[in-house]
Amino acid sequence: MSKFTIAALLALWAISSAAFAERNKSEFNLFNPTPPDLMREFTTDRPDKTESPYTVDAGHMQLEMDLVSYSYDRRNPQHEARRVQTLNILSTNFKIGLLNNLDFQLVSDNFLWFREEDLRTNQADETTGAGDTTLRFKLNLWGNDGGKSAFGLMPFVTFPTATNDLGVQDTEFGLILPLALSLPHDFSVGLMTEFDFVRDERDDLNFIWVNSATVSHEIVKKLDGYVEIFTAVDPDRTSSAEITFDFGVTYAVNENVQLDAGLNIGVTREPDDWNPFVGLSIRY
């Protein structure tokens, strides 16, 4: 038997073994949960803006939240003398695994505080209330349970459930395409492109093209760090380009609990000048 034949047989055996393992996990669903010993490593969509292509295991739940997120904005595209501050408390992303490669997500802003000041007149307006609600599905196309890359599809719809004009004025929707890559020396890269259809001030539906890239690596045991570049461009040029530089850390308390903290810094005038946050993620 030639070396080529042996290599081919080994390759076929590896492929069939992987397919068999995947077929076994594909038997699990919302009503037949994945056993704990077969669950994949705990992964989250937070704290960076680049979404993850990995789904929650079938029949399990995951809660990801901003404990506190504060935004400050002084540099605006209109060069107006105003200052805007926002406080977002307990913004949550509740996930539940439907199939081995499909989960459902409910994203909501539960408490918002908004303050806008006119620096010329020293007058200020303050508003509090709830934010919008977003429904998302995540479908993993490959790499969910192993491999050096993973890719997914995430369609979403945002509904105008906010109070006191703290959210969108009408239903918005879009599609997110997240890609994860494993690099040498334990570096991980996340890439995302996103197509958003949002309402402008005239209630016209505009297309926004979002792209981001993040690089992460372990700092010390259980503590990882990341850096990220995020861009959102309006091809119709009805708004300025939004570019932020982001960085942060995650700390694995255990295999099902993760803490995180970070800072998003506005590079252009369109986004907030800076946005520090602290978050928590739990898997059940």
C-alpha positions as CSV (number, residue, x, y, z in Angstrom):
1,M,0.0,0.0,0.0
2,S,1.5,3.3,-1.1
3,K,2.1,6.3,1.3
4,F,-0.4,8.2,-0.8
5,T,-3.1,5.6,-0.2
6,I,-2.4,5.5,3.6
7,A,-2.5,9.3,3.8
8,A,-5.8,9.3,1.9
9,L,-7.3,6.7,4.1
10,L,-6.2,8.6,7.2
11,A,-7.7,11.8,5.9
12,L,-11.0,10.1,5.1
13,W,-11.0,8.5,8.6
14,A,-10.4,12.0,10.2
15,I,-13.2,13.6,8.1
16,S,-15.7,10.8,8.9
17,S,-14.8,10.9,12.6
18,A,-15.4,14.7,12.7
19,A,-18.7,14.3,10.8
20,F,-19.8,11.5,13.2
21,A,-19.0,13.8,16.2
22,E,-20.9,16.6,14.6
23,R,-23.8,14.3,13.8
24,N,-24.0,13.2,17.4
25,K,-24.2,16.9,18.6
26,S,-26.7,17.7,16.0
27,E,-29.1,15.4,17.8
28,F,-29.4,18.0,20.6
29,N,-31.9,20.8,20.6
30,L,-33.9,23.1,22.8
31,F,-35.8,20.2,24.3
32,N,-32.9,17.7,24.3
33,P,-30.0,19.8,25.8
34,T,-26.4,19.2,25.1
35,P,-24.8,17.3,28.0
36,P,-22.3,19.3,30.0
37,D,-19.3,17.2,29.0
38,L,-20.0,17.9,25.3
39,M,-20.5,21.7,25.7
40,R,-18.1,23.9,23.8
41,E,-15.9,26.6,25.4
42,F,-17.7,29.6,26.9
43,T,-17.7,32.4,24.3
44,T,-19.6,35.7,24.2
45,D,-20.5,38.5,21.8
46,R,-19.3,41.1,24.3
47,P,-17.3,43.0,25.3
48,D,-16.0,44.1,21.9
49,K,-18.3,45.3,19.1
50,T,-17.2,42.5,16.8
51,E,-19.7,39.7,17.2
52,S,-18.7,36.0,17.6
53,P,-19.7,33.3,15.2
54,Y,-20.1,30.7,18.0
55,T,-23.6,29.8,19.2
56,V,-24.9,28.8,22.6
57,D,-25.1,25.0,23.0
58,A,-28.6,23.6,22.4
59,G,-30.9,23.7,25.3
60,H,-28.7,26.1,27.3
61,M,-29.1,29.8,28.1
62,Q,-26.6,32.7,28.3
63,L,-27.0,36.2,29.7
64,E,-24.6,38.9,28.7
65,M,-25.0,42.4,30.1
66,D,-23.5,45.8,30.6
67,L,-23.6,46.4,34.3
68,V,-22.8,50.0,33.7
69,S,-21.9,51.8,30.4
70,Y,-21.3,55.6,30.4
71,S,-20.9,57.7,27.2
72,Y,-19.5,61.2,26.9
73,D,-19.7,63.3,23.7
74,R,-18.4,66.8,23.2
75,R,-17.0,66.7,19.6
76,N,-20.0,66.5,17.3
77,P,-20.1,66.6,13.4
78,Q,-22.0,69.9,13.5
79,H,-19.3,71.6,15.7
80,E,-22.0,72.7,18.0
81,A,-21.3,73.9,21.6
82,R,-23.1,71.0,23.3
83,R,-22.3,68.2,25.6
84,V,-24.1,64.8,25.7
85,Q,-23.9,62.2,28.4
86,T,-25.6,58.8,28.5
87,L,-25.8,56.2,31.2
88,N,-26.9,52.7,30.3
89,I,-27.6,50.3,33.2
90,L,-28.2,46.5,32.9
91,S,-28.4,46.4,29.1
92,T,-28.9,42.7,28.4
93,N,-28.5,40.1,25.7
94,F,-30.4,37.0,26.6
95,K,-29.5,33.9,24.5
96,I,-30.9,30.4,24.2
97,G,-29.6,27.6,22.1
98,L,-32.2,26.2,19.7
99,L,-30.0,23.7,17.8
100,N,-26.3,22.8,17.9
101,N,-25.6,25.6,15.4
102,L,-28.5,28.0,16.0
103,D,-29.4,30.3,18.9
104,F,-32.0,33.0,19.5
105,Q,-31.1,36.3,21.2
106,L,-33.2,39.1,22.9
107,V,-31.3,42.3,23.3
108,S,-32.8,45.1,25.4
109,D,-31.8,48.4,27.0
110,N,-33.5,48.4,30.4
111,F,-32.5,51.7,31.9
112,L,-31.2,54.8,30.1
113,W,-30.3,58.2,31.4
114,F,-29.7,60.9,28.8
115,R,-28.5,64.5,29.4
116,E,-27.9,67.1,26.7
117,E,-26.4,70.5,27.6
118,D,-26.2,73.7,25.5
119,L,-22.8,75.1,26.6
120,R,-23.7,78.6,25.3
121,T,-26.8,79.0,27.4
122,N,-25.9,76.6,30.2
123,Q,-29.3,74.9,29.7
124,A,-29.7,71.2,30.0
125,D,-32.4,68.5,29.3
126,E,-32.4,65.2,31.1
127,T,-34.4,62.1,30.2
128,T,-34.7,58.6,31.6
129,G,-36.5,55.6,30.4
130,A,-36.1,52.2,28.6
131,G,-34.5,51.6,25.3
132,D,-35.3,49.6,22.2
133,T,-35.6,45.8,21.8
134,T,-33.7,43.8,19.2
135,L,-34.4,40.2,18.2
136,R,-31.5,38.2,16.6
137,F,-30.8,34.7,15.4
138,K,-27.3,33.4,15.0
139,L,-26.6,30.5,12.6
140,N,-23.1,29.0,12.7
141,L,-22.0,27.7,9.2
142,W,-18.7,26.1,10.2
143,G,-16.2,25.9,13.1
144,N,-18.7,25.8,16.0
145,D,-17.1,22.8,17.6
146,G,-13.5,23.0,16.5
147,G,-11.1,24.2,13.8
148,K,-9.0,27.3,13.1
149,S,-11.9,29.3,11.8
150,A,-15.6,29.8,12.3
151,F,-18.2,31.8,10.4
152,G,-21.8,32.7,11.1
153,L,-24.9,34.6,9.9
154,M,-26.8,36.9,12.3
155,P,-30.0,38.5,11.0
156,F,-31.7,41.0,13.4
157,V,-34.7,43.3,13.7
158,T,-34.9,46.3,16.1
159,F,-38.3,47.4,17.3
160,P,-39.1,50.9,18.6
161,T,-40.0,50.0,22.2
162,A,-38.0,52.9,23.8
163,T,-39.7,55.5,26.0
164,N,-39.2,59.3,25.8
165,D,-37.6,59.2,22.4
166,L,-34.6,57.3,23.6
167,G,-34.5,54.9,20.7
168,V,-35.3,54.4,17.0
169,Q,-38.5,55.9,15.5
170,D,-39.4,52.9,13.4
171,T,-38.5,49.3,12.9
172,E,-34.9,48.8,11.7
173,F,-33.1,45.6,10.5
174,G,-29.9,44.2,9.2
175,L,-27.5,41.3,8.8
176,I,-24.2,40.6,10.6
177,L,-21.5,38.3,9.2
178,P,-18.9,37.4,11.9
179,L,-15.7,35.5,11.2
180,A,-13.2,34.1,13.9
181,L,-9.6,33.0,13.1
182,S,-7.0,31.3,15.3
183,L,-3.5,32.5,14.7
184,P,-0.1,31.3,15.9
185,H,1.1,32.0,19.4
186,D,-2.5,31.8,20.8
187,F,-3.6,35.1,19.1
188,S,-7.3,35.2,18.1
189,V,-8.8,37.5,15.4
190,G,-12.4,38.5,15.0
191,L,-13.6,40.1,11.8
192,M,-17.1,41.4,11.1
193,T,-19.0,43.0,8.3
194,E,-22.6,44.2,8.9
195,F,-25.3,45.7,6.8
196,D,-27.7,48.0,8.7
197,F,-30.9,49.6,7.4
198,V,-31.7,52.5,9.7
199,R,-34.0,55.5,9.8
200,D,-32.6,59.0,9.5
201,E,-34.1,62.2,10.9
202,R,-36.5,62.4,7.9
203,D,-37.6,58.8,8.6
204,D,-36.0,57.7,5.4
205,L,-34.5,54.2,5.4
206,N,-30.7,54.4,4.9
207,F,-28.0,51.8,4.4
208,I,-25.1,51.8,6.9
209,W,-22.1,49.5,6.2
210,V,-20.3,48.4,9.4
211,N,-16.9,46.7,9.6
212,S,-14.7,45.8,12.6
213,A,-11.6,43.8,13.5
214,T,-10.4,42.7,16.9
215,V,-7.3,41.0,18.1
216,S,-7.2,39.2,21.5
217,H,-4.6,37.3,23.5
218,E,-4.2,36.0,27.0
219,I,-2.4,38.4,29.4
220,V,-2.1,36.1,32.3
221,K,-4.1,33.0,33.3
222,K,-7.9,33.7,33.0
223,L,-7.3,37.3,32.0
224,D,-7.5,38.2,28.2
225,G,-7.0,41.5,26.5
226,Y,-8.2,42.8,23.2
227,V,-7.8,45.8,20.8
228,E,-10.3,46.7,18.1
229,I,-11.0,49.1,15.3
230,F,-14.7,49.8,14.4
231,T,-16.1,51.7,11.4
232,A,-19.6,52.6,10.3
233,V,-20.0,54.3,6.9
234,D,-23.0,55.8,5.3
235,P,-22.6,55.3,1.5
236,D,-25.2,58.0,0.8
237,R,-23.1,60.4,3.0
238,T,-26.1,61.6,5.0
239,S,-23.9,61.3,8.0
240,S,-20.2,61.3,8.8
241,A,-18.1,58.1,9.1
242,E,-18.1,56.6,12.6
243,I,-14.7,55.3,13.7
244,T,-13.7,54.1,17.1
245,F,-10.6,52.5,18.7
246,D,-11.6,50.1,21.4
247,F,-9.7,48.0,24.0
248,G,-10.6,46.0,27.1
249,V,-10.1,42.9,29.2
250,T,-12.1,39.8,30.1
251,Y,-11.7,37.7,33.2
252,A,-12.9,34.1,33.5
253,V,-14.3,33.7,37.0
254,N,-15.0,30.0,36.1
255,E,-16.1,28.1,33.0
256,N,-19.5,29.7,33.1
257,V,-19.0,33.2,34.4
258,Q,-17.0,36.0,32.8
259,L,-16.3,39.7,33.9
260,D,-15.2,42.3,31.4
261,A,-14.3,46.0,31.2
262,G,-13.3,48.3,28.4
263,L,-13.1,51.7,26.8
264,N,-14.3,52.8,23.3
265,I,-12.7,56.0,22.0
266,G,-14.2,58.0,19.2
267,V,-11.6,58.7,16.5
268,T,-14.0,60.8,14.3
269,R,-16.7,63.3,15.5
270,E,-19.7,61.0,14.7
271,P,-19.4,58.5,17.7
272,D,-19.2,59.4,21.4
273,D,-15.8,60.8,22.5
274,W,-15.4,58.0,25.0
275,N,-17.4,55.1,26.4
276,P,-16.1,53.2,29.4
277,F,-18.1,50.1,30.6
278,V,-18.1,47.1,32.9
279,G,-20.0,43.9,32.1
280,L,-20.9,40.4,33.1
281,S,-21.7,37.2,31.2
282,I,-23.2,34.0,32.7
283,R,-24.0,30.6,31.0
284,Y,-26.6,28.2,32.4
